[in-house]
């Protein structure tokens, strides 16, 4: 097996979109936009092999393959990929969805559940309507925001670049700066810098007194699911996150999408609590896989 890896670039968007649309994937990582904006951090590379797409992420602390796209015999492809050594290292495959796992011979692979990277899936209509007791606190936050602030909801254009960048800098400053948060900040910048090049991406901002106080960006994941990649708000404005979440989905997510994927919690307690508070209807399970050596 020979894998000729190439770094991901903007020109690769049609290629990736063709593979992803045909595969109808349900994990948040596998959109071209997401892979590209995180590519400086994850050093994303890809190879075309035997009619399919193999994606590799190289980080300082760990390197891994994403699940291969476009193959029928997943068991054989997994085995070939995981037997492939890069820098003489044994490799893993991460972010593997459950439907892939069901196709594997469990006697040939070590399969470990990766709870911190499960995606949270919500009903589009529930996140817009916020009906019932289970959404009462979210509904109250939105009501109070509408009552207390004069604001504008606006679709993102490049004229809001500086305002979004300023908000992202504020968000980074008020949190304890970590490599992961710096990487997310840089991914947001890369999204803003290349916004016009992404075919599926949608964005919006909330403006109060001429200042951008929240933004959200997302895109089509598959035919029935829309994924939110980035959402930031100035928490000096009470109810800011509940409001941008509701208005973005209401205005930017077409009715043809039944579900909203709000990505993973990364095992961070505060993020997990926040995502669970929106009452997900299910979680997309993901796994790490490596080969059982003879």
N, C-alpha and C positions, 0 to 999 in steps of 0.2 A: 504494500500500500504506500503510495507516494502522495503526500499532501503538499501542494504548492501554495503557501499562504501569502495573502496580500492584505495590506492595511485597508480598512474600510474608508471610503471617500464619498463625497456627495454624489458623484457620478454613478455610484452603485445602487442608488435608490430604486430605480425600476427593476433591477435584478432581484433585490431583496423583497420588494413588494410582490413580485410575481410568485416567488416561493411562498411567502407568508399568506397571501390571499388564497392560494390553492390549498394550503395546509389547514387553514381555518384554526389557528392556534388560540389558546385561551390563557397563556401566561404573559404577564405584563412586560417582561424583558424583551420579548421578541416582536418589536416593531423596528423599522429602519431608524425612525427618529430617535428612539430610546438608545439603540446601540450606538448611533453616531454621536449623540451629545455626551455620552459617557465614555467615548472611545479614548480620550486622553488619559483618563484614570484607569480604565480596564485594558487599554492597548488592544482593542478589538481587531482581530484578523479573521479572514475567511478563506476557504478553499472550495472549489468546485470539484467533486469527485463522483464519478460513476452516475452522473445525472442528478446528484443532490447537492445540498449546501451544508458545509461543516463550518461552524463558528467557534473561534477560540478567544478566550480572554486571558490576558497576562497581567497579573498584579504582582507587586513586590512580595506580598505575603503568601499568595496562593495563585496558581494558574489552573484553568479548567476549560473543558469544552462545554458548550451549550448543547442541548439535544439536537441531533441532526435533522435536517428538513428534506423531505422529498424522497424518502426511501420506504419500500414496502417491507422488506425483511429487516426489521429493526434489530433483532437479536444479533445477526451476523455483522451488521454495520457497527453496533455498539462494541462488539468484541474486537473488530478491526481497529476502531478508533482508540479504544482504551489500551490496546497493545502497542499503539504508536507512541514512541517516546520523544519528548521535546526536551532538549538540554539534558538528556539521559535521565529524565525524571519520570516516575510512574504518574499517570494522569488520572484525573477524575472527570466525571460529567456531572455538572450541577444544573439546578433549575429544571429537572426532568419531571414532566407532568405525569399524572397517574395513568392516563391512557397509554403512554409509552411503557410504563412499568409493567402493565398487564401483558405486554407482548414479549417480555424478557424471560429467559430461562433462569429461574431463581437459583439454580445450582451453579451457574457460571458467574454470578455477579453479587457483590456486596451492595445492598440497597438500604439506605438510611433516610428516614423521614426528615425533612428540613423545615420544621415548623416556623422558624423565624422568617422564612421567605414565602410562606403561603400567601396567596393573593386574596383580598377581601372583595366579595361580590355582593352588590346591592341591587335592589329593584330601582330602575330609573324613576318610575312613577312615585314610589314611596319617598325618594329623596327630594322630589319636587313638591309633593302634596304635604308631607310631614303630618299625616293624619294619625289620630289615635293617641292613647296614653304613652305608648313606647317612644313617641317622638315629641312629647309635650315640652320638654326642656329645649329642644332644638327649635321648635315652633316659637316659643317665647323669646328666645334670643333673636330670631329673625324679626318678629313683631317689634321688639324694643329697638332694634337697629333702624327699622323703617321710621319709627316714631321720633328717634333722637338725633338722626343725622340727615342732612340734605345731601344726597349723593347722586352720582351718575353711574350707570352700568354701561360700559362701552366695549365694543369688540376691539380686540388688539390690532393695532397697526404700528408701523415703525416709529410713528411720532410719539409713542408711549415707551420707547426703548429706555430713555434716560430715567423715567419715573420708575419703571420696573427694576432697573439696575440699582437705583437708590434704595428701593424697598428690599431687594435681595441683600444688599450690603448691610442694611439695618438689621435684618434677620440674622445674618452671620455674626454681627457685632454683639448682639444681646445674648447669644448662646455661647456656651463654652466651645471655642473653636477646636475642632478635631479634624483629622484627615478626611473622615467621611463627610462632614459638613462642608469643608473646603471643596471637596470633590463635587458635592451637589451644587454649591455656588458656581463653580466653573462650568458644570453641565448646563445650568440655567443661562449663563452668559453665552455658551455655545448655541443654545436654542435660539436666544434672541438675535445673535449675530447672523444666524442662517435661516431665520424664520421663513422667509419667502421661498426657500428651496424645498420645504417639506410639503408634500402634496396633501397630506391628510390632517395636518395639525390645525387646531383651533385654539384661540386664546381670547381672554377678556380681562378687563380691569374694573375695579371700583374706584371712583374718584370722589374725594370730599375736600371742599375748599381748594380745588385746583391741584390736589396732591393725590397720587396713586397710593391707596391704602391696602389694596389686595390685587392679586392676579391669579389666574388659573389657566393651565394649558393641558390639552388632552387630544386624543385622536381615536379613530376607529381601530379596534383590536381585531374584531372579526365581524361577521354579519349581524350578530345580535348583541355585541358588547363594545362599549366605549371605555377607554382607559384614561384616567387622570394621571398625568406624569408629574406635574408640579402645581402646588397651590401654596401661596404665602400671603400672610395678612399682618397688618399692624394691630397688635392686640390691645393697644390703647383704645381702640374702637370696639366696644363690647358687642359681641355677636358677629364680628367680622368674618370668621371662618364659616359659621353656619350660613351667613348670607351669601358669600361668594359661591359656596358649594351649591346652594339651591338655585341661584340665578344663573350660574354657568350651565348647569345641567338643563334647566328650563329653556334657556335661549340657544344653546349651542349644540345640544345633543338631540339629534332627530328622533322622532317617535318610533322609527324602525328599530332603534336599539332598545332592547328590553332590560339590559343590565349595565351596571357601572362597575368597572374594576378600579379600585383605589389602591392597588399595589399592596406591598407587604409592610409589616411593622418592624422588621429587622431585629426582633427580640427586645426592643426598647419598651419598657413598661408603659411610659406615658403615651407613646404612639399606639400601642396595643389597646390601651383603655379607650383612647379616642376613637379608634376604628370600630371597636366593639360597640361603642355607644350609639353608632348609627345603624345598628341592627342588621348586620350582613345576613343574606339569605343562605349563603354557603361560602366555604373557603376553597380555593383551588390548591390542592395539595401538590407539593413539589418534593423531589428527592435528590439525594446525591448517590451516584453510582460509580463503583470502581470494580475492576475485574478480580475474580478469585484466582490467584496464581496457583498453577499446578505444583 
